[in-house]
Amino acid sequence: MEHAADRPELNSYYDLYRQVAKKRKLLLIDHYPHWKAILDKGKEEYLKYVPDGLHPDPEGASKIIAPYVVEKLIEGK
């Protein structure tokens, strides 16, 4: 995607969040692996959930984001 090409250090940036969350013992709900798996299926598949290439639409939020947030919050109890 063009957005990723504009941010070549994006993975390092995400890793920084993971490191800080681990160090501070914070729950980090990391959606990157899910979005990456969808993108790996092809641009057309990814754009079904992220029409502008950057922001998930309501379908992407309800099918990809929300279930994982609920799962991680339940695990954290």
N, CA, C and O atoms as a Tripos MOL2 file, in Angstrom:
@<TRIPOS>MOLECULE
protein
  308   307    77     0     0
PROTEIN
NO_CHARGES

@<TRIPOS>ATOM
      1 N           0.8390   -1.1730    0.0000 N.3       1 MET1
      2 CA          0.0000    0.0000    0.0000 C.3       1 MET1
      3 C           0.8910    1.2460    0.0000 C.2       1 MET1
      4 O           2.0100    1.2240    0.5120 O.2       1 MET1
      5 N           0.3920    2.2930   -0.5630 N.am      2 GLU2
      6 CA          1.1570    3.5190   -0.6540 C.3       2 GLU2
      7 C           1.4940    4.0800    0.7240 C.2       2 GLU2
      8 O           2.5780    4.6260    0.9290 O.2       2 GLU2
      9 N           0.5630    3.9440    1.6680 N.am      3 HIS3
     10 CA          0.7870    4.4930    2.9980 C.3       3 HIS3
     11 C           2.0020    3.8500    3.6730 C.2       3 HIS3
     12 O           2.7810    4.5350    4.3360 O.2       3 HIS3
     13 N           2.1580    2.5610    3.5060 N.am      4 ALA4
     14 CA          3.3030    1.8630    4.0970 C.3       4 ALA4
     15 C           4.6010    2.3210    3.4380 C.2       4 ALA4
     16 O           5.6290    2.4450    4.1030 O.2       4 ALA4
     17 N           4.5530    2.5700    2.1380 N.am      5 ALA5
     18 CA          5.7530    3.0380    1.4400 C.3       5 ALA5
     19 C           6.1820    4.4080    1.9540 C.2       5 ALA5
     20 O           7.3690    4.7350    1.9460 O.2       5 ALA5
     21 N           5.2150    5.2070    2.4010 N.am      6 ASP6
     22 CA          5.5230    6.5270    2.9560 C.3       6 ASP6
     23 C           6.1340    6.4360    4.3540 C.2       6 ASP6
     24 O           6.7240    7.3960    4.8480 O.2       6 ASP6
     25 N           5.9850    5.2750    4.9810 N.am      7 ARG7
     26 CA          6.4800    5.0920    6.3510 C.3       7 ARG7
     27 C           7.3290    3.8190    6.4230 C.2       7 ARG7
     28 O           6.8700    2.8050    6.9500 O.2       7 ARG7
     29 N           8.5520    3.8580    5.9050 N.am      8 PRO8
     30 CA          9.3780    2.6490    5.8380 C.3       8 PRO8
     31 C           9.7870    2.0980    7.2010 C.2       8 PRO8
     32 O          10.1660    0.9300    7.2900 O.2       8 PRO8
     33 N           9.7250    2.8850    8.2480 N.am      9 GLU9
     34 CA         10.0990    2.4240    9.5830 C.3       9 GLU9
     35 C           8.8800    2.0470   10.4260 C.2       9 GLU9
     36 O           8.9660    2.0090   11.6530 O.2       9 GLU9
     37 N           7.7710    1.7740    9.7910 N.am     10 LEU10
     38 CA          6.5310    1.5030   10.5090 C.3      10 LEU10
     39 C           6.6520    0.3020   11.4440 C.2      10 LEU10
     40 O           6.1480    0.3510   12.5660 O.2      10 LEU10
     41 N           7.3040   -0.7670   11.0120 N.am     11 ASN11
     42 CA          7.4540   -1.9400   11.8750 C.3      11 ASN11
     43 C           8.2650   -1.6150   13.1180 C.2      11 ASN11
     44 O           7.9590   -2.1200   14.1980 O.2      11 ASN11
     45 N           9.2790   -0.7960   12.9920 N.am     12 SER12
     46 CA         10.0620   -0.3730   14.1570 C.3      12 SER12
     47 C           9.2110    0.4530   15.1010 C.2      12 SER12
     48 O           9.3160    0.3210   16.3200 O.2      12 SER12
     49 N           8.3850    1.2910   14.5480 N.am     13 TYR13
     50 CA          7.4730    2.1120   15.3350 C.3      13 TYR13
     51 C           6.5090    1.2240   16.1250 C.2      13 TYR13
     52 O           6.2940    1.4460   17.3170 O.2      13 TYR13
     53 N           5.9320    0.2240   15.4650 N.am     14 TYR14
     54 CA          5.0310   -0.7050   16.1470 C.3      14 TYR14
     55 C           5.7740   -1.4880   17.2260 C.2      14 TYR14
     56 O           5.2360   -1.7140   18.3100 O.2      14 TYR14
     57 N           6.9930   -1.8970   16.9390 N.am     15 ASP15
     58 CA          7.7890   -2.6330   17.9340 C.3      15 ASP15
     59 C           8.0530   -1.7910   19.1790 C.2      15 ASP15
     60 O           8.1070   -2.3150   20.2910 O.2      15 ASP15
     61 N           8.2130   -0.5080   18.9890 N.am     16 LEU16
     62 CA          8.4200    0.3810   20.1330 C.3      16 LEU16
     63 C           7.2010    0.3440   21.0570 C.2      16 LEU16
     64 O           7.3560    0.2890   22.2770 O.2      16 LEU16
     65 N           6.0200    0.3730   20.5040 N.am     17 TYR17
     66 CA          4.7990    0.2550   21.3060 C.3      17 TYR17
     67 C           4.7940   -1.0650   22.0780 C.2      17 TYR17
     68 O           4.4560   -1.0960   23.2620 O.2      17 TYR17
     69 N           5.1700   -2.1480   21.4070 N.am     18 ARG18
     70 CA          5.1940   -3.4620   22.0560 C.3      18 ARG18
     71 C           6.1910   -3.4750   23.2170 C.2      18 ARG18
     72 O           5.8980   -4.0090   24.2870 O.2      18 ARG18
     73 N           7.3560   -2.8910   23.0000 N.am     19 GLN19
     74 CA          8.3800   -2.8460   24.0530 C.3      19 GLN19
     75 C           7.9160   -2.0370   25.2580 C.2      19 GLN19
     76 O           8.0900   -2.4650   26.3990 O.2      19 GLN19
     77 N           7.3350   -0.8880   25.0140 N.am     20 VAL20
     78 CA          6.8570   -0.0340   26.1090 C.3      20 VAL20
     79 C           5.7440   -0.7390   26.8780 C.2      20 VAL20
     80 O           5.7430   -0.7330   28.1090 O.2      20 VAL20
     81 N           4.8050   -1.3390   26.1720 N.am     21 ALA21
     82 CA          3.7100   -2.0440   26.8350 C.3      21 ALA21
     83 C           4.2450   -3.1790   27.6990 C.2      21 ALA21
     84 O           3.7900   -3.3680   28.8270 O.2      21 ALA21
     85 N           5.1960   -3.9250   27.1830 N.am     22 LYS22
     86 CA          5.7830   -5.0340   27.9470 C.3      22 LYS22
     87 C           6.5070   -4.5040   29.1810 C.2      22 LYS22
     88 O           6.3240   -5.0200   30.2830 O.2      22 LYS22
     89 N           7.3120   -3.4940   28.9960 N.am     23 LYS23
     90 CA          8.0840   -2.9270   30.1000 C.3      23 LYS23
     91 C           7.1680   -2.3940   31.2020 C.2      23 LYS23
     92 O           7.4530   -2.5620   32.3880 O.2      23 LYS23
     93 N           6.0840   -1.7610   30.8110 N.am     24 ARG24
     94 CA          5.1680   -1.1540   31.7870 C.3      24 ARG24
     95 C           4.0340   -2.0930   32.2000 C.2      24 ARG24
     96 O           3.1370   -1.7200   32.9560 O.2      24 ARG24
     97 N           4.1010   -3.3370   31.6770 N.am     25 LYS25
     98 CA          3.0870   -4.3550   31.9840 C.3      25 LYS25
     99 C           1.6780   -3.8690   31.6420 C.2      25 LYS25
    100 O           0.7430   -4.0010   32.4310 O.2      25 LYS25
    101 N           1.5610   -3.3080   30.4510 N.am     26 LEU26
    102 CA          0.2920   -2.8060   29.9520 C.3      26 LEU26
    103 C          -0.2760   -3.7650   28.9130 C.2      26 LEU26
    104 O           0.4640   -4.4260   28.1840 O.2      26 LEU26
    105 N          -1.5780   -3.8270   28.8620 N.am     27 LEU27
    106 CA         -2.2310   -4.6080   27.8260 C.3      27 LEU27
    107 C          -2.1270   -3.8380   26.5040 C.2      27 LEU27
    108 O          -2.5660   -2.6920   26.4070 O.2      27 LEU27
    109 N          -1.5600   -4.4620   25.5220 N.am     28 LEU28
    110 CA         -1.4980   -3.8840   24.1770 C.3      28 LEU28
    111 C          -2.3290   -4.7820   23.2690 C.2      28 LEU28
    112 O          -2.0250   -5.9650   23.1160 O.2      28 LEU28
    113 N          -3.3440   -4.2410   22.6860 N.am     29 ILE29
    114 CA         -4.1610   -4.9970   21.7500 C.3      29 ILE29
    115 C          -3.6180   -4.6990   20.3550 C.2      29 ILE29
    116 O          -3.9410   -3.6860   19.7360 O.2      29 ILE29
    117 N          -2.7970   -5.6040   19.8970 N.am     30 ASP30
    118 CA         -2.0140   -5.4220   18.6760 C.3      30 ASP30
    119 C          -2.7430   -6.0210   17.4740 C.2      30 ASP30
    120 O          -2.7710   -7.2390   17.2940 O.2      30 ASP30
    121 N          -3.3170   -5.1690   16.6780 N.am     31 HIS31
    122 CA         -4.0740   -5.6230   15.5090 C.3      31 HIS31
    123 C          -3.2070   -5.8200   14.2730 C.2      31 HIS31
    124 O          -3.6760   -6.3620   13.2720 O.2      31 HIS31
    125 N          -1.9770   -5.3970   14.3270 N.am     32 TYR32
    126 CA         -1.1320   -5.4520   13.1310 C.3      32 TYR32
    127 C          -1.0950   -6.8420   12.4870 C.2      32 TYR32
    128 O          -1.2360   -6.9410   11.2690 O.2      32 TYR32
    129 N          -0.9100   -7.9220   13.2620 N.am     33 PRO33
    130 CA         -0.8630   -9.2360   12.6000 C.3      33 PRO33
    131 C          -2.1350   -9.5750   11.8180 C.2      33 PRO33
    132 O          -2.0720  -10.2180   10.7700 O.2      33 PRO33
    133 N          -3.2830   -9.1410   12.3320 N.am     34 HIS34
    134 CA         -4.5380   -9.4230   11.6290 C.3      34 HIS34
    135 C          -4.6140   -8.6510   10.3100 C.2      34 HIS34
    136 O          -4.9600   -9.2110    9.2700 O.2      34 HIS34
    137 N          -4.2870   -7.3660   10.3670 N.am     35 TRP35
    138 CA         -4.3360   -6.5600    9.1440 C.3      35 TRP35
    139 C          -3.2910   -7.0290    8.1440 C.2      35 TRP35
    140 O          -3.5410   -7.0280    6.9380 O.2      35 TRP35
    141 N          -2.1360   -7.4260    8.6280 N.am     36 LYS36
    142 CA         -1.0700   -7.9210    7.7360 C.3      36 LYS36
    143 C          -1.5230   -9.1940    7.0300 C.2      36 LYS36
    144 O          -1.2930   -9.3610    5.8330 O.2      36 LYS36
    145 N          -2.1690  -10.0910    7.7740 N.am     37 ALA37
    146 CA         -2.6500  -11.3420    7.1760 C.3      37 ALA37
    147 C          -3.6740  -11.0660    6.0790 C.2      37 ALA37
    148 O          -3.6750  -11.7310    5.0430 O.2      37 ALA37
    149 N          -4.5360  -10.0950    6.3060 N.am     38 ILE38
    150 CA         -5.5320   -9.7320    5.2860 C.3      38 ILE38
    151 C          -4.8380   -9.0950    4.0810 C.2      38 ILE38
    152 O          -5.1620   -9.4180    2.9380 O.2      38 ILE38
    153 N          -3.8980   -8.2050    4.3280 N.am     39 LEU39
    154 CA         -3.1650   -7.5660    3.2350 C.3      39 LEU39
    155 C          -2.3870   -8.5980    2.4230 C.2      39 LEU39
    156 O          -2.2720   -8.4750    1.2040 O.2      39 LEU39
    157 N          -1.8550   -9.6100    3.0960 N.am     40 ASP40
    158 CA         -1.1090  -10.6590    2.3940 C.3      40 ASP40
    159 C          -1.9930  -11.4520    1.4310 C.2      40 ASP40
    160 O          -1.4890  -12.0950    0.5100 O.2      40 ASP40
    161 N          -3.3060  -11.4060    1.6410 N.am     41 LYS41
    162 CA         -4.2380  -12.0720    0.7190 C.3      41 LYS41
    163 C          -4.4350  -11.2690   -0.5560 C.2      41 LYS41
    164 O          -4.9790  -11.7700   -1.5400 O.2      41 LYS41
    165 N          -3.9940  -10.0310   -0.5330 N.am     42 GLY42
    166 CA         -4.0950   -9.1840   -1.7130 C.3      42 GLY42
    167 C          -4.7560   -7.8570   -1.4000 C.2      42 GLY42
    168 O          -5.5380   -7.7210   -0.4590 O.2      42 GLY42
    169 N          -4.4160   -6.8960   -2.2170 N.am     43 LYS43
    170 CA         -4.9120   -5.5370   -2.0180 C.3      43 LYS43
    171 C          -6.4410   -5.4770   -2.0570 C.2      43 LYS43
    172 O          -7.0540   -4.7640   -1.2630 O.2      43 LYS43
    173 N          -7.0560   -6.2220   -2.9770 N.am     44 GLU44
    174 CA         -8.5180   -6.1990   -3.0830 C.3      44 GLU44
    175 C          -9.1790   -6.6820   -1.7950 C.2      44 GLU44
    176 O         -10.1720   -6.1050   -1.3520 O.2      44 GLU44
    177 N          -8.6360   -7.7270   -1.1980 N.am     45 GLU45
    178 CA         -9.1880   -8.2500    0.0610 C.3      45 GLU45
    179 C          -9.0450   -7.2160    1.1700 C.2      45 GLU45
    180 O          -9.9780   -6.9930    1.9410 O.2      45 GLU45
    181 N          -7.8910   -6.5950    1.2490 N.am     46 TYR46
    182 CA         -7.6300   -5.5790    2.2690 C.3      46 TYR46
    183 C          -8.5780   -4.3890    2.1210 C.2      46 TYR46
    184 O          -9.1090   -3.8830    3.1090 O.2      46 TYR46
    185 N          -8.7800   -3.9580    0.9040 N.am     47 LEU47
    186 CA         -9.6240   -2.7870    0.6590 C.3      47 LEU47
    187 C         -11.1030   -3.0390    0.9420 C.2      47 LEU47
    188 O         -11.8840   -2.0910    1.0290 O.2      47 LEU47
    189 N         -11.5000   -4.3130    1.0880 N.am     48 LYS48
    190 CA        -12.8730   -4.6180    1.5080 C.3      48 LYS48
    191 C         -13.1310   -4.0800    2.9130 C.2      48 LYS48
    192 O         -14.2500   -3.6780    3.2320 O.2      48 LYS48
    193 N         -12.1100   -4.0720    3.7410 N.am     49 TYR49
    194 CA        -12.2270   -3.6510    5.1340 C.3      49 TYR49
    195 C         -11.6500   -2.2520    5.3860 C.2      49 TYR49
    196 O         -12.0160   -1.5780    6.3490 O.2      49 TYR49
    197 N         -10.7490   -1.8390    4.5060 N.am     50 VAL50
    198 CA        -10.0470   -0.5590    4.6710 C.3      50 VAL50
    199 C         -10.1010    0.1740    3.3280 C.2      50 VAL50
    200 O          -9.0960    0.2460    2.6210 O.2      50 VAL50
    201 N         -11.2640    0.7160    2.9780 N.am     51 PRO51
    202 CA        -11.4560    1.2690    1.6310 C.3      51 PRO51
    203 C         -10.4950    2.3760    1.2330 C.2      51 PRO51
    204 O         -10.1470    2.4950    0.0590 O.2      51 PRO51
    205 N         -10.0590    3.1930    2.1930 N.am     52 ASP52
    206 CA         -9.1360    4.2690    1.8290 C.3      52 ASP52
    207 C          -7.6730    3.8370    1.9860 C.2      52 ASP52
    208 O          -6.7590    4.6390    1.7920 O.2      52 ASP52
    209 N          -7.4630    2.5770    2.3350 N.am     53 GLY53
    210 CA         -6.1110    2.0550    2.4890 C.3      53 GLY53
    211 C          -5.4840    2.3490    3.8340 C.2      53 GLY53
    212 O          -4.3580    1.9280    4.1010 O.2      53 GLY53
    213 N          -6.2100    3.0770    4.6980 N.am     54 LEU54
    214 CA         -5.6340    3.4670    5.9830 C.3      54 LEU54
    215 C          -6.5940    3.2860    7.1560 C.2      54 LEU54
    216 O          -6.1760    2.8890    8.2440 O.2      54 LEU54
    217 N          -7.8750    3.5740    6.9440 N.am     55 HIS55
    218 CA         -8.8480    3.5560    8.0270 C.3      55 HIS55
    219 C          -9.8840    2.4590    7.7990 C.2      55 HIS55
    220 O         -10.5290    2.4360    6.7500 O.2      55 HIS55
    221 N         -10.0570    1.5570    8.7520 N.am     56 PRO56
    222 CA        -11.0800    0.5260    8.6060 C.3      56 PRO56
    223 C         -12.4810    1.1540    8.5540 C.2      56 PRO56
    224 O         -12.7640    2.1450    9.2280 O.2      56 PRO56
    225 N         -13.3330    0.5540    7.7450 N.am     57 ASP57
    226 CA        -14.7210    1.0000    7.6920 C.3      57 ASP57
    227 C         -15.5040    0.2570    8.7840 C.2      57 ASP57
    228 O         -14.9170   -0.5510    9.5050 O.2      57 ASP57
    229 N         -16.8120    0.5080    8.9230 N.am     58 PRO58
    230 CA        -17.5760   -0.1810    9.9730 C.3      58 PRO58
    231 C         -17.4970   -1.7100    9.8930 C.2      58 PRO58
    232 O         -17.4540   -2.3800   10.9250 O.2      58 PRO58
    233 N         -17.4780   -2.2580    8.6910 N.am     59 GLU59
    234 CA        -17.3700   -3.7130    8.5470 C.3      59 GLU59
    235 C         -16.0160   -4.2040    9.0670 C.2      59 GLU59
    236 O         -15.9430   -5.2080    9.7750 O.2      59 GLU59
    237 N         -14.9530   -3.4940    8.7120 N.am     60 GLY60
    238 CA        -13.6350   -3.8680    9.2070 C.3      60 GLY60
    239 C         -13.5540   -3.7730   10.7130 C.2      60 GLY60
    240 O         -12.9480   -4.6220   11.3670 O.2      60 GLY60
    241 N         -14.1650   -2.7400   11.2620 N.am     61 ALA61
    242 CA        -14.1590   -2.5630   12.7160 C.3      61 ALA61
    243 C         -14.9340   -3.6810   13.4020 C.2      61 ALA61
    244 O         -14.4870   -4.2220   14.4130 O.2      61 ALA61
    245 N         -16.0970   -4.0270   12.8500 N.am     62 SER62
    246 CA        -16.9260   -5.0400   13.5080 C.3      62 SER62
    247 C         -16.4190   -6.4620   13.3020 C.2      62 SER62
    248 O         -16.6070   -7.3130   14.1710 O.2      62 SER62
    249 N         -15.7830   -6.7330   12.1730 N.am     63 LYS63
    250 CA        -15.3110   -8.0930   11.9020 C.3      63 LYS63
    251 C         -13.8730   -8.3430   12.3410 C.2      63 LYS63
    252 O         -13.5200   -9.4700   12.6860 O.2      63 LYS63
    253 N         -13.0490   -7.3160   12.3340 N.am     64 ILE64
    254 CA        -11.6240   -7.5100   12.6250 C.3      64 ILE64
    255 C         -11.2520   -6.9360   13.9900 C.2      64 ILE64
    256 O         -10.6450   -7.6270   14.8090 O.2      64 ILE64
    257 N         -11.6040   -5.7000   14.2340 N.am     65 ILE65
    258 CA        -11.1570   -5.0210   15.4500 C.3      65 ILE65
    259 C         -11.9360   -5.4710   16.6890 C.2      65 ILE65
    260 O         -11.3420   -5.9490   17.6550 O.2      65 ILE65
    261 N         -13.2500   -5.3210   16.6630 N.am     66 ALA66
    262 CA        -14.0680   -5.5510   17.8580 C.3      66 ALA66
    263 C         -13.9120   -6.9520   18.4600 C.2      66 ALA66
    264 O         -13.7200   -7.0600   19.6710 O.2      66 ALA66
    265 N         -13.9860   -8.0220   17.6710 N.am     67 PRO67
    266 CA        -13.8720   -9.3490   18.2890 C.3      67 PRO67
    267 C         -12.5430   -9.5540   19.0240 C.2      67 PRO67
    268 O         -12.4990  -10.1810   20.0830 O.2      67 PRO67
    269 N         -11.4740   -9.0230   18.4540 N.am     68 TYR68
    270 CA        -10.1580   -9.2030   19.0890 C.3      68 TYR68
    271 C         -10.0400   -8.3580   20.3510 C.2      68 TYR68
    272 O          -9.4260   -8.7920   21.3260 O.2      68 TYR68
    273 N         -10.6110   -7.1730   20.3500 N.am     69 VAL69
    274 CA        -10.6070   -6.3330   21.5520 C.3      69 VAL69
    275 C         -11.3550   -7.0530   22.6700 C.2      69 VAL69
    276 O         -10.8640   -7.1330   23.7960 O.2      69 VAL69
    277 N         -12.5360   -7.5730   22.3640 N.am     70 VAL70
    278 CA        -13.3150   -8.2890   23.3730 C.3      70 VAL70
    279 C         -12.5350   -9.5010   23.8860 C.2      70 VAL70
    280 O         -12.4680   -9.7330   25.0930 O.2      70 VAL70
    281 N         -11.9510  -10.2650   22.9770 N.am     71 GLU71
    282 CA        -11.1630  -11.4350   23.3670 C.3      71 GLU71
    283 C         -10.0410  -11.0620   24.3340 C.2      71 GLU71
    284 O          -9.8740  -11.7060   25.3700 O.2      71 GLU71
    285 N          -9.2770  -10.0300   24.0020 N.am     72 LYS72
    286 CA         -8.1520   -9.6400   24.8420 C.3      72 LYS72
    287 C          -8.6150   -9.0780   26.1850 C.2      72 LYS72
    288 O          -7.9540   -9.2990   27.2000 O.2      72 LYS72
    289 N          -9.7320   -8.3600   26.2120 N.am     73 LEU73
    290 CA        -10.2440   -7.8350   27.4690 C.3      73 LEU73
    291 C         -10.7310   -8.9610   28.3800 C.2      73 LEU73
    292 O         -10.5300   -8.9050   29.5930 O.2      73 LEU73
    293 N         -11.3650   -9.9760   27.8080 N.am     74 ILE74
    294 CA        -11.8120  -11.1200   28.5940 C.3      74 ILE74
    295 C         -10.6130  -11.8810   29.1560 C.2      74 ILE74
    296 O         -10.6280  -12.2920   30.3160 O.2      74 ILE74
    297 N          -9.5770  -12.0700   28.3420 N.am     75 GLU75
    298 CA         -8.3430  -12.7220   28.8130 C.3      75 GLU75
    299 C          -7.7200  -11.9770   29.9730 C.2      75 GLU75
    300 O          -7.1340  -12.5900   30.8650 O.2      75 GLU75
    301 N          -7.8410  -10.6530   29.9710 N.am     76 GLY76
    302 CA         -7.2010   -9.8170   30.9750 C.3      76 GLY76
    303 C          -7.8890   -9.8250   32.3280 C.2      76 GLY76
    304 O          -7.3510   -9.2850   33.2940 O.2      76 GLY76
    305 N          -9.0750  -10.4290   32.4190 N.am     77 LYS77
    306 CA         -9.8040  -10.4390   33.7000 C.3      77 LYS77
    307 C          -9.0960  -11.2770   34.7320 C.2      77 LYS77
    308 O          -9.5700  -11.3950   35.8620 O.2      77 LYS77
@<TRIPOS>BOND
     1     1     2 1
     2     2     3 1
     3     3     4 2
     4     3     5 am
     5     5     6 1
     6     6     7 1
     7     7     8 2
     8     7     9 am
     9     9    10 1
    10    10    11 1
    11    11    12 2
    12    11    13 am
    13    13    14 1
    14    14    15 1
    15    15    16 2
    16    15    17 am
    17    17    18 1
    18    18    19 1
    19    19    20 2
    20    19    21 am
    21    21    22 1
    22    22    23 1
    23    23    24 2
    24    23    25 am
    25    25    26 1
    26    26    27 1
    27    27    28 2
    28    27    29 am
    29    29    30 1
    30    30    31 1
    31    31    32 2
    32    31    33 am
    33    33    34 1
    34    34    35 1
    35    35    36 2
    36    35    37 am
    37    37    38 1
    38    38    39 1
    39    39    40 2
    40    39    41 am
    41    41    42 1
    42    42    43 1
    43    43    44 2
    44    43    45 am
    45    45    46 1
    46    46    47 1
    47    47    48 2
    48    47    49 am
    49    49    50 1
    50    50    51 1
    51    51    52 2
    52    51    53 am
    53    53    54 1
    54    54    55 1
    55    55    56 2
    56    55    57 am
    57    57    58 1
    58    58    59 1
    59    59    60 2
    60    59    61 am
    61    61    62 1
    62    62    63 1
    63    63    64 2
    64    63    65 am
    65    65    66 1
    66    66    67 1
    67    67    68 2
    68    67    69 am
    69    69    70 1
    70    70    71 1
    71    71    72 2
    72    71    73 am
    73    73    74 1
    74    74    75 1
    75    75    76 2
    76    75    77 am
    77    77    78 1
    78    78    79 1
    79    79    80 2
    80    79    81 am
    81    81    82 1
    82    82    83 1
    83    83    84 2
    84    83    85 am
    85    85    86 1
    86    86    87 1
    87    87    88 2
    88    87    89 am
    89    89    90 1
    90    90    91 1
    91    91    92 2
    92    91    93 am
    93    93    94 1
    94    94    95 1
    95    95    96 2
    96    95    97 am
    97    97    98 1
    98    98    99 1
    99    99   100 2
   100    99   101 am
   101   101   102 1
   102   102   103 1
   103   103   104 2
   104   103   105 am
   105   105   106 1
   106   106   107 1
   107   107   108 2
   108   107   109 am
   109   109   110 1
   110   110   111 1
   111   111   112 2
   112   111   113 am
   113   113   114 1
   114   114   115 1
   115   115   116 2
   116   115   117 am
   117   117   118 1
   118   118   119 1
   119   119   120 2
   120   119   121 am
   121   121   122 1
   122   122   123 1
   123   123   124 2
   124   123   125 am
   125   125   126 1
   126   126   127 1
   127   127   128 2
   128   127   129 am
   129   129   130 1
   130   130   131 1
   131   131   132 2
   132   131   133 am
   133   133   134 1
   134   134   135 1
   135   135   136 2
   136   135   137 am
   137   137   138 1
   138   138   139 1
   139   139   140 2
   140   139   141 am
   141   141   142 1
   142   142   143 1
   143   143   144 2
   144   143   145 am
   145   145   146 1
   146   146   147 1
   147   147   148 2
   148   147   149 am
   149   149   150 1
   150   150   151 1
   151   151   152 2
   152   151   153 am
   153   153   154 1
   154   154   155 1
   155   155   156 2
   156   155   157 am
   157   157   158 1
   158   158   159 1
   159   159   160 2
   160   159   161 am
   161   161   162 1
   162   162   163 1
   163   163   164 2
   164   163   165 am
   165   165   166 1
   166   166   167 1
   167   167   168 2
   168   167   169 am
   169   169   170 1
   170   170   171 1
   171   171   172 2
   172   171   173 am
   173   173   174 1
   174   174   175 1
   175   175   176 2
   176   175   177 am
   177   177   178 1
   178   178   179 1
   179   179   180 2
   180   179   181 am
   181   181   182 1
   182   182   183 1
   183   183   184 2
   184   183   185 am
   185   185   186 1
   186   186   187 1
   187   187   188 2
   188   187   189 am
   189   189   190 1
   190   190   191 1
   191   191   192 2
   192   191   193 am
   193   193   194 1
   194   194   195 1
   195   195   196 2
   196   195   197 am
   197   197   198 1
   198   198   199 1
   199   199   200 2
   200   199   201 am
   201   201   202 1
   202   202   203 1
   203   203   204 2
   204   203   205 am
   205   205   206 1
   206   206   207 1
   207   207   208 2
   208   207   209 am
   209   209   210 1
   210   210   211 1
   211   211   212 2
   212   211   213 am
   213   213   214 1
   214   214   215 1
   215   215   216 2
   216   215   217 am
   217   217   218 1
   218   218   219 1
   219   219   220 2
   220   219   221 am
   221   221   222 1
   222   222   223 1
   223   223   224 2
   224   223   225 am
   225   225   226 1
   226   226   227 1
   227   227   228 2
   228   227   229 am
   229   229   230 1
   230   230   231 1
   231   231   232 2
   232   231   233 am
   233   233   234 1
   234   234   235 1
   235   235   236 2
   236   235   237 am
   237   237   238 1
   238   238   239 1
   239   239   240 2
   240   239   241 am
   241   241   242 1
   242   242   243 1
   243   243   244 2
   244   243   245 am
   245   245   246 1
   246   246   247 1
   247   247   248 2
   248   247   249 am
   249   249   250 1
   250   250   251 1
   251   251   252 2
   252   251   253 am
   253   253   254 1
   254   254   255 1
   255   255   256 2
   256   255   257 am
   257   257   258 1
   258   258   259 1
   259   259   260 2
   260   259   261 am
   261   261   262 1
   262   262   263 1
   263   263   264 2
   264   263   265 am
   265   265   266 1
   266   266   267 1
   267   267   268 2
   268   267   269 am
   269   269   270 1
   270   270   271 1
   271   271   272 2
   272   271   273 am
   273   273   274 1
   274   274   275 1
   275   275   276 2
   276   275   277 am
   277   277   278 1
   278   278   279 1
   279   279   280 2
   280   279   281 am
   281   281   282 1
   282   282   283 1
   283   283   284 2
   284   283   285 am
   285   285   286 1
   286   286   287 1
   287   287   288 2
   288   287   289 am
   289   289   290 1
   290   290   291 1
   291   291   292 2
   292   291   293 am
   293   293   294 1
   294   294   295 1
   295   295   296 2
   296   295   297 am
   297   297   298 1
   298   298   299 1
   299   299   300 2
   300   299   301 am
   301   301   302 1
   302   302   303 1
   303   303   304 2
   304   303   305 am
   305   305   306 1
   306   306   307 1
   307   307   308 2
@<TRIPOS>SUBSTRUCTURE
     1 MET1         2 RESIDUE 1 A MET
     2 GLU2         6 RESIDUE 1 A GLU
     3 HIS3        10 RESIDUE 1 A HIS
     4 ALA4        14 RESIDUE 1 A ALA
     5 ALA5        18 RESIDUE 1 A ALA
     6 ASP6        22 RESIDUE 1 A ASP
     7 ARG7        26 RESIDUE 1 A ARG
     8 PRO8        30 RESIDUE 1 A PRO
     9 GLU9        34 RESIDUE 1 A GLU
    10 LEU10       38 RESIDUE 1 A LEU
    11 ASN11       42 RESIDUE 1 A ASN
    12 SER12       46 RESIDUE 1 A SER
    13 TYR13       50 RESIDUE 1 A TYR
    14 TYR14       54 RESIDUE 1 A TYR
    15 ASP15       58 RESIDUE 1 A ASP
    16 LEU16       62 RESIDUE 1 A LEU
    17 TYR17       66 RESIDUE 1 A TYR
    18 ARG18       70 RESIDUE 1 A ARG
    19 GLN19       74 RESIDUE 1 A GLN
    20 VAL20       78 RESIDUE 1 A VAL
    21 ALA21       82 RESIDUE 1 A ALA
    22 LYS22       86 RESIDUE 1 A LYS
    23 LYS23       90 RESIDUE 1 A LYS
    24 ARG24       94 RESIDUE 1 A ARG
    25 LYS25       98 RESIDUE 1 A LYS
    26 LEU26      102 RESIDUE 1 A LEU
    27 LEU27      106 RESIDUE 1 A LEU
    28 LEU28      110 RESIDUE 1 A LEU
    29 ILE29      114 RESIDUE 1 A ILE
    30 ASP30      118 RESIDUE 1 A ASP
    31 HIS31      122 RESIDUE 1 A HIS
    32 TYR32      126 RESIDUE 1 A TYR
    33 PRO33      130 RESIDUE 1 A PRO
    34 HIS34      134 RESIDUE 1 A HIS
    35 TRP35      138 RESIDUE 1 A TRP
    36 LYS36      142 RESIDUE 1 A LYS
    37 ALA37      146 RESIDUE 1 A ALA
    38 ILE38      150 RESIDUE 1 A ILE
    39 LEU39      154 RESIDUE 1 A LEU
    40 ASP40      158 RESIDUE 1 A ASP
    41 LYS41      162 RESIDUE 1 A LYS
    42 GLY42      166 RESIDUE 1 A GLY
    43 LYS43      170 RESIDUE 1 A LYS
    44 GLU44      174 RESIDUE 1 A GLU
    45 GLU45      178 RESIDUE 1 A GLU
    46 TYR46      182 RESIDUE 1 A TYR
    47 LEU47      186 RESIDUE 1 A LEU
    48 LYS48      190 RESIDUE 1 A LYS
    49 TYR49      194 RESIDUE 1 A TYR
    50 VAL50      198 RESIDUE 1 A VAL
    51 PRO51      202 RESIDUE 1 A PRO
    52 ASP52      206 RESIDUE 1 A ASP
    53 GLY53      210 RESIDUE 1 A GLY
    54 LEU54      214 RESIDUE 1 A LEU
    55 HIS55      218 RESIDUE 1 A HIS
    56 PRO56      222 RESIDUE 1 A PRO
    57 ASP57      226 RESIDUE 1 A ASP
    58 PRO58      230 RESIDUE 1 A PRO
    59 GLU59      234 RESIDUE 1 A GLU
    60 GLY60      238 RESIDUE 1 A GLY
    61 ALA61      242 RESIDUE 1 A ALA
    62 SER62      246 RESIDUE 1 A SER
    63 LYS63      250 RESIDUE 1 A LYS
    64 ILE64      254 RESIDUE 1 A ILE
    65 ILE65      258 RESIDUE 1 A ILE
    66 ALA66      262 RESIDUE 1 A ALA
    67 PRO67      266 RESIDUE 1 A PRO
    68 TYR68      270 RESIDUE 1 A TYR
    69 VAL69      274 RESIDUE 1 A VAL
    70 VAL70      278 RESIDUE 1 A VAL
    71 GLU71      282 RESIDUE 1 A GLU
    72 LYS72      286 RESIDUE 1 A LYS
    73 LEU73      290 RESIDUE 1 A LEU
    74 ILE74      294 RESIDUE 1 A ILE
    75 GLU75      298 RESIDUE 1 A GLU
    76 GLY76      302 RESIDUE 1 A GLY
    77 LYS77      306 RESIDUE 1 A LYS
